[in-house]
């Protein structure tokens, strides 16, 4: 149903995961555990998939929070249990509310789950290439540091389009001087390592390398069996949900 980070478990955040496409009620191109209506799935099927997630996590459906993702560097701060977020346009949620489950949807972009050990704050981050360029993960850490002195941060990076297949043109590659290389199979094209770029940003922001975990999986290469992929499907597919709860 979902993949987990051994690092987040070890530091006391067991309620987290990167879902796969198996385990829900959606059909066709969205089969079966899809968490978004943005590409055409039925709203009732998506809502049932969210109820299934809540049941398996042993939380109420109302405890699960997400945002309307726009490939930005905007962070929504969750400070109240009843705070609505679904209509907020952003790409990360940072929560200080015990028991609240925050999550982002992906189907090639990079999901990051962040946990701060002292305050028990958690964050879910959606980073496409635009989000990496705008350093959305760093923006989350900045917001966290404004509230927590000397935070002890742990990050798990989940399945996404891998550096072996993320082919881009010159305009995108120009943003990744240290994380792009020529694609030997296609003249004038480049391969970009989004995970490598994010790790470099996290380290510059003060997160030690040993406190960054990698939950491996390529959404494009594994699309037939485990993941949804926007690129591999031509745009008509579901979305995984990448979630974490902070519990005191």
C-alpha angles and dihedrals in degrees: 000000000000141000122236139206116238088204094058090047092051093053094049108269105113096153100081139094152159106235124222124214093262125089109051144086104251118118141211116005089000098052119175131335103025122160103189138070092193095102099041111282118142115270092225091055092050091048091051089050089054091049089052090052091049091050093050091048090046093235134117118267088239090062092067115093132189138156139222101267119222106167092257139129093245119130124199114212114215111205103149130055093227096045111130116223108162094099095044112111106224144106104230139043122205114193133194093173116108112235096013113131113215121190147167131210124236142174102171102341118102120266118205126190115199129193130184111207101206102045095028088229116156136192138194115206132193113203121180116169090280090051091050091050091049089047096233092171089057090049089057091051090049091053090048093050090052087064105029125050114227095349120210100223130192124183134192118197113206137206116305142142105310130230090250093066108021096108118182140167130250096274094058095037090055088070092057107057093158099032103047131081134176115273105239091205098055126041113229093015130107139205117226127204104212093175092052091050091050094049090052090051093048092050092049087051090057104264109136115234091239089059093059117086129194120214097194130220135114113229092206099045094042097039097115095057113021119008146042115240124192091196098046093046097046091245102304107106143094131268131244120227120229112196147171136181127207113220127183 
